[in-house]
Amino acid sequence: MDVTRRTDDEQAARWSGTAGHAWVEAQAVLDDVLRPFEGLLVEAVSSVHGGQVLDVGCGTGSTTLAVARRLGSAGRCVGIDISEPMITAARARAEREGTPASFIHADAQEHAFEPATFDAVISRFGVMFFNDSVRAFANLRSAARDGAGLRFITWRGPAENPFMTTAERAAAPILPNLPARRPDEPGQFAFADPDRIERILTESGWAGIDVQPIDVACTLPERELVPYFTRLGPVGLVLPEVDEQTRAQVVETVRAAFDTFVQGTEVRFTAACWMVDARASSTSTAPKDTANT
């Protein structure tokens, strides 16, 4: 099995397994935490009237549904995600709301989209997990009409996002098998380097690239902090495998490490991100074979 296929399978297994189910369980809390980003993506499709929008890595569908509500009956928003439990949850939400959004359970890097279909492509933290980013964005380019807009939001580096790494830094002495984050692999901080973002988009047929730093204030109810770090991220992946004594030690140690972010009944932190805008070039070329780009 080649590296590309193995990475694809690992991502599918992760997001259709423990990580995907954890996101579904925490859906309401995470939607509230990430709500400030929703408006930035809805804003990007404000000029799309009667068109189609693709939401990449849509998760449980919060942004997809927000865009669908904005487009109304004249337009259409489609969400795509590799996680089966998250797509199932998204479809159920759309049905409950009566919102005309549709969802595809597939890998956006490989999915055979109908060519030149979408007037805009958006993503909220959904594009950092491709094993071959040039290939993935070229596939998205082929799904977009010439001149279609692209906007996605992704994390800057871990040094600028201490909240996001607090749990693993505090738990590392107790959990020696904690998976390490590697900047050259798919993951939360895979797009920390803005030059890498521009190179990937240029090579995959996007133009007019604009990468802007944004710092977004986020809040989490303090009562949800322990469930948050025990279910999500590297610590959440490892905790189910440890004994109760070790788990209790991790919870106590990690919770104390978050004290600087706790203000009364709320946890407050700043999300340091990139907001990336581009346009589908009418002169795109086939991407190079750049696995793990």
C-alpha positions as CSV (number, residue, x, y, z in Angstrom):
1,M,0.0,0.0,0.0
2,D,1.4,3.4,-0.9
3,V,1.8,6.3,1.6
4,T,-1.0,8.3,0.0
5,R,-3.5,5.4,0.3
6,R,-2.4,4.6,3.9
7,T,-2.9,8.2,4.9
8,D,-6.3,8.4,3.3
9,D,-7.3,5.2,5.2
10,E,-6.0,6.6,8.5
11,Q,-7.9,9.8,8.1
12,A,-11.1,7.9,7.2
13,A,-10.7,5.6,10.2
14,R,-10.0,8.4,12.6
15,W,-12.9,10.6,11.6
16,S,-15.4,7.8,11.2
17,G,-14.3,6.4,14.6
18,T,-13.4,8.0,17.9
19,A,-12.7,11.5,16.7
20,G,-15.9,11.7,14.5
21,H,-18.1,10.4,17.3
22,A,-16.6,12.8,19.8
23,W,-17.4,15.8,17.5
24,V,-21.0,14.6,17.1
25,E,-21.3,14.2,20.9
26,A,-19.9,17.7,21.4
27,Q,-21.7,19.3,18.5
28,A,-23.7,21.9,20.3
29,V,-20.8,23.1,22.4
30,L,-18.4,23.2,19.4
31,D,-20.9,25.0,17.3
32,D,-21.1,27.8,19.9
33,V,-17.3,28.0,20.3
34,L,-16.8,28.3,16.5
35,R,-19.8,30.5,15.8
36,P,-17.7,33.6,15.3
37,F,-16.2,32.0,12.1
38,E,-19.6,31.2,10.6
39,G,-20.3,34.8,9.7
40,L,-17.0,35.2,7.9
41,L,-17.9,32.3,5.6
42,V,-21.5,33.3,5.1
43,E,-20.2,36.7,4.1
44,A,-18.0,35.1,1.4
45,V,-21.1,33.8,-0.4
46,S,-23.2,37.0,-0.1
47,S,-22.9,37.7,-3.8
48,V,-24.0,34.2,-4.8
49,H,-27.6,34.5,-6.0
50,G,-29.3,31.3,-7.3
51,G,-25.9,29.5,-7.3
52,Q,-24.3,26.6,-5.6
53,V,-21.8,26.6,-2.7
54,L,-19.6,23.7,-1.6
55,D,-18.6,23.4,2.1
56,V,-15.4,21.3,2.4
57,G,-14.9,19.3,5.6
58,C,-18.4,20.4,6.7
59,G,-18.5,18.2,9.9
60,T,-21.8,18.2,11.5
61,G,-23.1,20.9,9.2
62,S,-23.3,24.1,11.1
63,T,-21.7,26.3,8.4
64,T,-23.4,24.4,5.6
65,L,-26.8,25.1,7.1
66,A,-26.0,28.7,7.8
67,V,-25.0,29.2,4.1
68,A,-28.1,27.4,2.9
69,R,-30.3,29.6,5.0
70,R,-28.5,32.6,3.5
71,L,-29.0,31.4,-0.1
72,G,-32.6,30.5,0.4
73,S,-34.6,28.5,-2.1
74,A,-32.9,30.0,-5.1
75,G,-29.5,28.5,-4.2
76,R,-28.0,25.3,-2.9
77,C,-25.3,24.5,-0.4
78,V,-23.6,21.1,-0.4
79,G,-21.4,19.8,2.5
80,I,-18.8,17.1,2.1
81,D,-16.9,15.3,4.8
82,I,-14.9,12.1,5.2
83,S,-16.6,11.3,8.6
84,E,-19.7,9.1,8.4
85,P,-21.0,9.9,11.9
86,M,-20.6,13.6,11.3
87,I,-22.4,13.5,7.9
88,T,-25.2,11.5,9.4
89,A,-25.6,14.1,12.1
90,A,-25.5,16.9,9.6
91,R,-28.3,15.3,7.5
92,A,-30.4,14.8,10.6
93,R,-30.0,18.5,11.5
94,A,-31.0,19.6,8.0
95,E,-34.1,17.4,8.1
96,R,-35.1,18.7,11.6
97,E,-34.6,22.3,10.5
98,G,-36.2,21.8,7.1
99,T,-33.2,23.6,5.6
100,P,-32.5,22.6,2.0
101,A,-28.8,21.6,2.3
102,S,-27.4,18.3,1.1
103,F,-24.4,16.3,2.2
104,I,-21.9,14.0,0.7
105,H,-20.0,11.3,2.7
106,A,-16.7,11.3,0.8
107,D,-13.1,12.4,0.7
108,A,-13.0,15.8,-1.1
109,Q,-9.6,15.1,-2.4
110,E,-10.8,12.1,-4.4
111,H,-14.6,12.6,-4.9
112,A,-15.7,12.8,-8.5
113,F,-17.6,16.1,-8.4
114,E,-19.5,17.2,-11.5
115,P,-17.1,19.6,-13.2
116,A,-17.6,23.4,-13.1
117,T,-20.6,23.1,-10.7
118,F,-20.0,25.5,-7.8
119,D,-20.0,29.3,-7.6
120,A,-18.1,29.3,-4.3
121,V,-16.1,26.9,-2.2
122,I,-15.8,27.5,1.6
123,S,-14.3,25.6,4.6
124,R,-14.1,26.2,8.3
125,F,-11.1,24.2,9.5
126,G,-11.7,21.4,7.0
127,V,-8.8,21.6,4.6
128,M,-5.8,20.8,6.8
129,F,-6.2,17.0,6.7
130,F,-5.5,16.2,3.0
131,N,-2.5,13.9,2.4
132,D,-1.9,15.7,-1.0
133,S,-3.1,19.2,-0.7
134,V,-2.3,20.2,-4.3
135,R,-4.3,17.3,-5.6
136,A,-7.1,18.1,-3.3
137,F,-7.4,21.8,-4.2
138,A,-7.0,20.9,-7.9
139,N,-10.0,18.6,-7.5
140,L,-12.0,21.4,-5.8
141,R,-10.9,23.7,-8.6
142,S,-12.3,21.3,-11.2
143,A,-15.6,21.4,-9.3
144,A,-15.7,25.2,-9.4
145,R,-16.7,27.4,-12.2
146,D,-14.2,29.8,-13.7
147,G,-13.9,32.8,-11.4
148,A,-15.6,31.0,-8.5
149,G,-14.6,32.3,-5.1
150,L,-12.7,30.2,-2.5
151,R,-12.6,31.1,1.2
152,F,-11.3,29.0,4.0
153,I,-10.3,29.5,7.6
154,T,-7.4,27.5,9.0
155,W,-5.2,27.7,12.1
156,R,-1.9,29.6,12.3
157,G,0.9,27.9,14.2
158,P,0.8,26.2,17.6
159,A,2.9,28.9,19.3
160,E,0.1,31.4,18.5
161,N,-2.6,29.1,19.7
162,P,-1.5,28.0,23.2
163,F,-5.1,27.1,24.2
164,M,-5.1,24.4,21.5
165,T,-2.0,22.7,22.8
166,T,-2.4,23.2,26.6
167,A,-4.0,19.7,27.2
168,E,-1.2,17.8,25.4
169,R,1.6,19.8,26.9
170,A,0.3,19.3,30.4
171,A,-0.5,15.6,29.9
172,A,2.7,14.7,28.1
173,P,4.7,13.7,31.2
174,I,1.8,11.3,32.2
175,L,1.0,10.0,28.8
176,P,4.2,9.0,27.1
177,N,2.3,7.6,24.1
178,L,0.6,10.8,23.3
179,P,0.8,11.3,19.5
180,A,3.1,14.1,18.5
181,R,2.0,16.8,16.1
182,R,4.2,17.1,13.0
183,P,4.0,20.3,10.9
184,D,4.6,18.4,7.7
185,E,1.7,16.0,8.2
186,P,-2.0,16.4,7.9
187,G,-3.5,17.9,11.0
188,Q,-4.7,21.0,12.8
189,F,-1.6,23.2,12.1
190,A,-0.7,21.8,8.6
191,F,-1.4,25.2,7.1
192,A,0.4,27.3,9.6
193,D,2.9,28.6,6.9
194,P,1.2,31.2,4.7
195,D,3.8,30.7,2.0
196,R,2.9,27.0,1.8
197,I,-0.8,28.0,1.5
198,E,0.0,30.3,-1.5
199,R,2.2,27.6,-3.2
200,I,-0.5,24.9,-2.8
201,L,-3.2,27.1,-4.2
202,T,-1.1,28.4,-7.1
203,E,-0.1,24.9,-8.1
204,S,-3.7,23.7,-8.0
205,G,-5.2,26.3,-10.2
206,W,-6.3,29.1,-7.9
207,A,-5.4,32.8,-8.4
208,G,-5.8,36.1,-6.7
209,I,-4.7,34.5,-3.4
210,D,-5.0,36.6,-0.3
211,V,-3.9,35.2,3.1
212,Q,-4.9,37.4,6.0
213,P,-4.3,36.8,9.8
214,I,-7.4,37.0,11.9
215,D,-7.6,36.8,15.7
216,V,-11.0,35.6,16.9
217,A,-12.2,35.7,20.5
218,C,-13.8,32.4,21.5
219,T,-15.6,31.2,24.6
220,L,-16.5,27.9,26.1
221,P,-18.6,27.3,29.2
222,E,-16.3,26.3,32.1
223,R,-18.5,23.3,32.9
224,E,-17.6,21.9,29.4
225,L,-13.9,22.3,29.7
226,V,-13.2,18.8,31.1
227,P,-15.5,17.1,28.6
228,Y,-13.7,19.1,25.9
229,F,-10.2,18.0,26.5
230,T,-11.0,14.4,27.5
231,R,-12.9,13.8,24.3
232,L,-11.1,15.8,21.6
233,G,-7.5,16.3,20.4
234,P,-4.5,14.1,21.1
235,V,-5.4,13.6,24.8
236,G,-9.0,12.6,23.9
237,L,-7.6,9.9,21.5
238,V,-5.3,8.4,24.2
239,L,-7.4,8.6,27.4
240,P,-9.8,5.7,26.5
241,E,-6.8,3.4,26.6
242,V,-5.5,4.2,30.1
243,D,-6.5,3.0,33.5
244,E,-8.8,5.0,35.8
245,Q,-6.0,6.2,38.1
246,T,-4.0,7.5,35.2
247,R,-7.1,9.1,33.7
248,A,-7.9,10.9,37.0
249,Q,-4.3,12.2,37.2
250,V,-4.5,13.5,33.7
251,V,-7.8,15.2,34.3
252,E,-6.6,16.9,37.4
253,T,-3.3,18.0,35.9
254,V,-4.7,19.2,32.6
255,R,-7.6,21.1,34.2
256,A,-5.2,23.0,36.4
257,A,-3.2,23.9,33.3
258,F,-6.2,25.7,31.8
259,D,-6.6,28.0,34.8
260,T,-5.2,31.0,33.0
261,F,-8.0,30.8,30.4
262,V,-10.8,30.5,32.9
263,Q,-12.8,33.7,33.8
264,G,-15.7,32.9,36.1
265,T,-18.1,30.6,34.3
266,E,-16.4,30.9,31.0
267,V,-13.2,29.8,29.3
268,R,-11.9,32.5,27.0
269,F,-9.2,32.2,24.4
270,T,-8.1,33.7,21.1
271,A,-8.0,31.6,18.0
272,A,-5.1,32.8,15.8
273,C,-6.1,31.9,12.2
274,W,-5.6,32.6,8.5
275,M,-8.5,33.7,6.4
276,V,-7.7,32.7,2.8
277,D,-9.4,34.0,-0.3
278,A,-8.8,33.0,-3.9
279,R,-10.5,32.7,-7.3
280,A,-10.7,29.8,-9.6
281,S,-8.3,30.6,-12.4
282,S,-9.5,30.1,-16.0
283,T,-5.9,29.1,-17.0
284,S,-5.4,26.3,-14.4
285,T,-3.1,23.4,-15.2
286,A,-2.9,19.9,-14.0
287,P,-1.1,19.6,-10.6
288,K,2.2,18.0,-10.2
289,D,2.5,14.7,-8.3
290,T,3.1,16.2,-4.9
291,A,2.1,13.7,-2.2
292,N,2.1,15.2,1.3
293,T,2.4,18.7,0.0
